[in-house]
Amino acid sequence: QLPLVESGGDLVQPGGSLTLSCATSGFTFDDYTIAWFRRAPGKGREGVSCVSWSGHFTKYADSVKGRFTIFRDSAKKTVYLQLNDLEVEDTAVYFCAASDSFISGCSFGPSYKYWGQGTQVTVSS
């Protein structure tokens, strides 16, 4: 069983909304910082959002601030990314990743131990 499994990607029109899920298993969820990254066609990987292991700290890329919201559910061992007011430029494969290297806070550095296989988000009219 894979430690991280993403779901929720879809084809949506500009201005639409989606909720991505990152279901986790095989590790102690409450010890891990979770981040969402994305890779758009022809571009490198970009950090989108992350939430600390405590859930008290969140971080967003400037390109998604005010439109995306990250939150975690300890009972379900799942992290969600709510995507609102989607733009064509948000088209990408979205990945979640988990790290136990953060004492507090989170960032988009190279410390993530587990990675999911991704879910496709396509924004097009």
C-alpha positions as CSV (number, residue, x, y, z in Angstrom):
1,Q,0.0,0.0,0.0
2,L,1.4,3.4,-1.0
3,P,2.0,5.8,1.8
4,L,0.3,8.7,0.0
5,V,-2.5,8.5,-2.5
6,E,-3.9,11.7,-4.2
7,S,-7.4,12.0,-5.6
8,G,-9.8,14.6,-6.7
9,G,-8.2,15.9,-9.9
10,D,-10.5,16.7,-12.8
11,L,-11.2,18.9,-15.8
12,V,-12.8,22.2,-14.7
13,Q,-13.6,25.5,-16.3
14,P,-11.8,28.7,-15.3
15,G,-13.2,30.1,-12.2
16,G,-14.2,26.7,-11.0
17,S,-13.3,24.8,-7.8
18,L,-11.9,21.4,-6.8
19,T,-10.9,19.6,-3.6
20,L,-7.8,17.4,-3.8
21,S,-7.3,14.7,-1.2
22,C,-4.1,13.2,0.0
23,A,-4.8,9.9,1.9
24,T,-2.0,8.6,4.0
25,S,-1.1,5.3,5.5
26,G,1.8,3.4,7.0
27,F,3.3,6.2,9.1
28,T,2.3,8.3,12.1
29,F,0.2,11.0,10.4
30,D,0.4,13.5,13.3
31,D,4.2,13.5,13.2
32,Y,4.4,14.6,9.6
33,T,4.3,17.9,7.7
34,I,2.4,17.5,4.5
35,A,2.9,19.6,1.3
36,W,1.3,19.9,-2.1
37,F,3.5,20.4,-5.1
38,R,2.6,20.6,-8.8
39,R,4.3,20.2,-12.1
40,A,2.8,22.0,-15.1
41,P,3.5,20.9,-18.7
42,G,7.1,21.9,-19.7
43,K,7.8,23.3,-16.2
44,G,9.6,22.2,-13.1
45,R,8.1,21.2,-9.8
46,E,6.6,24.0,-7.8
47,G,5.6,24.1,-4.1
48,V,2.0,25.0,-3.8
49,S,1.1,24.7,-0.1
50,C,2.1,23.0,3.1
51,V,0.8,22.4,6.6
52,S,2.8,21.7,9.7
53,W,2.4,18.5,11.6
54,S,0.5,20.4,14.3
55,G,-1.8,22.0,11.7
56,H,-1.1,25.4,13.2
57,F,1.2,26.7,10.4
58,T,0.4,26.9,6.7
59,K,2.3,28.3,3.8
60,Y,1.2,29.1,0.2
61,A,2.9,30.0,-3.0
62,D,2.3,33.6,-4.0
63,S,0.5,32.4,-7.2
64,V,-2.2,30.6,-5.2
65,K,-2.6,32.8,-2.1
66,G,-6.2,33.7,-1.4
67,R,-7.5,31.0,-3.8
68,F,-6.2,27.7,-2.3
69,T,-6.7,26.4,1.2
70,I,-4.9,23.5,2.9
71,F,-6.2,21.6,5.9
72,R,-5.6,18.3,7.6
73,D,-8.0,15.8,9.2
74,S,-6.2,13.7,11.8
75,A,-9.1,11.3,12.2
76,K,-9.0,10.5,8.5
77,K,-5.2,10.8,8.2
78,T,-5.9,12.9,5.1
79,V,-4.8,16.3,3.9
80,Y,-7.0,18.4,1.6
81,L,-6.3,21.2,-0.8
82,Q,-9.3,23.3,-1.7
83,L,-8.8,25.0,-5.0
84,N,-11.0,28.0,-5.8
85,D,-11.2,30.5,-8.6
86,L,-9.1,28.2,-10.8
87,E,-7.0,29.6,-13.6
88,V,-5.7,28.0,-16.8
89,E,-2.2,28.4,-15.3
90,D,-3.2,26.0,-12.5
91,T,-3.2,23.1,-14.9
92,A,-0.7,20.6,-13.6
93,V,-0.2,17.3,-12.0
94,Y,-0.6,17.8,-8.2
95,F,1.5,15.7,-5.8
96,C,1.4,15.5,-2.0
97,A,4.5,14.7,0.0
98,A,5.2,14.0,3.7
99,S,8.2,15.0,5.9
100,D,9.1,14.3,9.5
101,S,12.1,16.7,9.4
102,F,10.3,19.9,10.5
103,I,10.3,20.8,14.2
104,S,7.8,23.6,13.4
105,G,6.5,25.3,10.3
106,C,6.9,24.0,6.8
107,S,8.6,24.8,3.5
108,F,9.0,23.4,0.0
109,G,12.6,22.2,0.4
110,P,14.1,18.8,-0.3
111,S,13.2,17.1,3.0
112,Y,10.1,15.2,1.9
113,K,10.4,11.5,2.5
114,Y,7.2,10.1,0.9
115,W,5.6,11.2,-2.3
116,G,2.3,10.3,-4.0
117,Q,1.9,9.5,-7.7
118,G,-0.1,12.6,-8.5
119,T,-3.6,13.7,-9.7
120,Q,-4.2,15.7,-12.8
121,V,-5.9,19.1,-12.6
122,T,-6.9,20.6,-16.0
123,V,-8.4,24.0,-16.2
124,S,-9.8,24.8,-19.6
125,S,-12.9,26.3,-21.2
